[in-house]
Each structure stands twice: as structure tokens, then as C-alpha cells.
């Protein structure tokens, strides 16, 4: 099964797939958390959505509570925090595990992709990013410390658009 066809659920509990969410657009898939030191990266993700959205790009956030319990809220609390605090208007999926035995199938596929240092495998922390082309192929992986505004991310997005 392609990444594009894996069954997903939105934060509002509606069924979807990556292909439905992207409609052939490039996407940056990010595991997110509301109570993390990296949470301000939401601001950069919103800017990417604003800058590149009209050109065929979307950010997709995947709330995850696996790292120090930094996303403990309900779906409603997560949505409220994201929209009220950062103005998030890109798609958010249901809370999911990104590592371990209960790893979501989407992340089982994503984590096979190596980062710039050639390392694949488990997600290191919140705000790890995967750039996916319009066909659902992972083209780049960025570790949590790489901010959304980093030239390595923006240039990779530019190459896809």
C-alpha cells in the first residue's frame, strides 16, 4: 500500500487519506505537540502554508503525545490551541503514535526514509518533518531541530513546486 492510500483520520475524526488531503500537492508532514519547547515552530509551519499553499503545497500536522506527554489534550483542546495561538489552518490529523508497537502505519512508512545524515528509523522528538511529493513519495526528512524556515526545507519545497 502506498503512503497516499493509508487510511487516516482528521482531528475532527473524519476518515481521509494522504491523497485526499493533498490532492496531488506536495506536503510537509510533521508530528506536533502543544506543550513542547519546539511548539513555536507552529508559527513557521503557518508561514510555510501561507507562502507555498497557493502554489500546490500543504502542511499536515500529526499530534503526538509520545514525547514527555507534551500533547495530552483532547482533539478539541488541540484544535483550539492551534487555531487560537498560532492561527493554524492546515490539516491536523488525529493524535497518533509515531514510534513503537502502536506506530501509525503512516509513520511506519515515513520512518523508512533517512535524514540528511543517512539515518532512518524512529522519530527523535516532536516536530520531525517529512517532505512528500504530489505522488506521495517521501523526498526529504528533517529532524526536529530544523526549523520550518530553514533554507534546507524551503529550498526542498521550492524544488517540488
C-alpha positions as CSV (number, residue, x, y, z in Angstrom):
1,X,0.0,0.0,0.0
2,X,1.3,3.4,-0.9
3,X,1.6,6.2,1.7
4,X,-1.1,8.1,-0.2
5,X,-3.7,5.3,0.4
6,X,-3.1,4.6,4.1
7,X,-6.4,5.2,6.0
8,X,-6.1,8.3,8.2
9,X,-8.5,10.3,10.4
10,X,-8.6,14.0,10.8
11,X,-8.5,15.7,14.2
12,X,-12.3,16.1,13.7
13,X,-12.5,12.3,13.4
14,X,-13.4,12.2,9.7
15,X,-11.9,9.5,7.5
16,X,-9.3,10.6,4.9
17,X,-6.1,9.6,3.1
18,X,-2.9,11.5,2.3
19,X,-4.0,11.6,-1.3
20,X,-7.3,13.2,-0.3
21,X,-5.6,15.8,1.9
22,X,-3.0,16.7,-0.6
23,X,-4.9,16.4,-3.9
24,X,-1.6,15.9,-5.7
25,X,0.1,18.7,-3.8
26,X,3.5,18.5,-2.0
27,X,3.2,18.2,1.7
28,X,5.2,18.6,4.8
29,X,4.1,16.0,7.4
30,X,5.0,17.0,11.0
31,X,4.4,15.3,14.3
32,X,3.4,18.2,16.5
33,X,2.8,18.9,20.3
34,X,1.3,21.9,22.1
35,X,3.5,21.8,25.2
36,X,7.0,21.4,23.8
37,X,9.9,23.7,23.7
38,X,9.7,23.4,19.9
39,X,6.0,24.3,19.8
40,X,6.8,27.8,18.5
41,X,7.7,26.0,15.2
42,X,3.9,26.1,14.6
43,X,4.4,29.7,13.6
44,X,6.9,28.8,10.9
45,X,4.6,26.0,9.7
46,X,1.8,28.5,9.3
47,X,4.1,30.8,7.3
48,X,5.1,27.9,5.0
49,X,1.4,27.2,4.5
50,X,0.7,30.9,3.7
51,X,3.7,31.2,1.4
52,X,3.5,27.9,-0.6
53,X,-0.1,26.9,-0.2
54,X,-1.3,28.8,-3.2
55,X,1.4,27.1,-5.3
56,X,0.4,23.5,-4.5
57,X,1.7,22.7,-1.0
58,X,0.2,21.9,2.4
59,X,1.5,21.3,5.9
60,X,-0.1,18.3,7.7
61,X,0.2,18.2,11.5
62,X,0.0,14.9,13.4
63,X,-0.4,15.5,17.1
64,X,1.7,13.0,19.2
65,X,1.8,12.5,22.9
66,X,4.8,10.1,22.9
67,X,7.5,12.6,23.9
68,X,7.3,13.5,27.6
69,X,3.5,13.7,27.4
70,X,3.7,17.1,25.6
71,X,0.4,16.7,23.7
72,X,-2.1,15.5,26.4
73,X,-5.2,17.4,25.3
74,X,-8.3,16.1,23.6
75,X,-8.9,16.7,19.9
76,X,-11.0,19.8,20.7
77,X,-8.3,21.2,23.0
78,X,-5.6,20.6,20.4
79,X,-7.7,22.3,17.7
80,X,-8.5,25.3,19.9
81,X,-4.8,25.7,21.0
82,X,-3.5,25.5,17.4
83,X,-6.1,27.9,15.9
84,X,-6.2,30.4,18.8
85,X,-2.4,30.5,19.5
86,X,-0.9,30.2,16.0
87,X,-3.7,30.6,13.5
88,X,-3.2,27.1,12.2
89,X,-5.4,26.5,9.1
90,X,-3.6,23.5,7.7
91,X,-5.0,19.9,8.2
92,X,-4.4,18.3,11.5
93,X,-4.8,14.5,11.9
94,X,-5.9,12.6,14.9
95,X,-3.4,12.1,17.7
96,X,-1.1,9.2,16.8
97,X,1.9,7.2,17.9
98,X,4.9,7.7,15.7
99,X,7.2,5.1,17.3
100,X,6.9,1.7,19.0
101,X,4.5,-1.2,18.7
102,X,1.4,1.1,18.1
103,X,3.2,3.2,15.5
104,X,0.6,4.5,13.0
105,X,1.0,2.9,9.5
106,X,1.7,6.3,8.0
107,X,4.8,6.7,10.3
108,X,5.8,3.1,9.7
109,X,6.3,4.2,6.0
110,X,7.7,7.6,6.7
111,X,10.4,6.4,9.2
112,X,12.0,4.2,6.5
113,X,13.3,7.4,4.9
114,X,16.8,8.5,6.0
115,X,17.6,12.1,7.0
116,X,20.4,14.1,5.5
117,X,23.0,12.1,7.5
118,X,21.6,8.8,6.2
119,X,19.8,7.8,9.4
120,X,16.4,6.3,9.1
121,X,14.3,4.8,11.9
122,X,12.4,6.2,14.9
123,X,11.3,9.8,15.3
124,X,13.6,11.6,17.6
125,X,11.2,14.1,19.1
126,X,8.3,16.4,18.3
127,X,8.4,18.4,15.1
128,X,10.2,15.9,12.9
129,X,9.3,16.7,9.3
130,X,8.9,14.7,6.1
131,X,8.5,16.3,2.7
132,X,6.3,14.3,0.4
133,X,5.8,15.0,-3.3
134,X,2.4,15.1,-5.0
135,X,2.6,11.4,-5.7
136,X,3.1,10.5,-2.1
137,X,6.8,9.8,-2.3
138,X,9.0,10.9,0.6
139,X,11.7,13.1,-0.8
140,X,13.3,14.5,2.4
141,X,13.4,14.1,6.2
142,X,14.2,16.9,8.6
143,X,15.0,16.3,12.3
144,X,13.2,18.3,15.0
145,X,15.9,21.0,15.4
146,X,15.5,22.0,11.7
147,X,13.0,24.9,11.8
148,X,10.4,25.3,9.1
149,X,12.1,28.5,7.9
150,X,15.5,26.7,7.4
151,X,16.8,27.0,3.8
152,X,17.1,23.3,3.6
153,X,13.3,23.0,3.9
154,X,12.3,26.0,1.8
155,X,14.7,25.0,-1.0
156,X,13.4,21.4,-1.0
157,X,9.8,22.7,-1.1
158,X,10.7,25.1,-4.0
159,X,12.2,22.2,-6.0
160,X,8.8,20.4,-5.8
161,X,6.6,23.3,-6.8
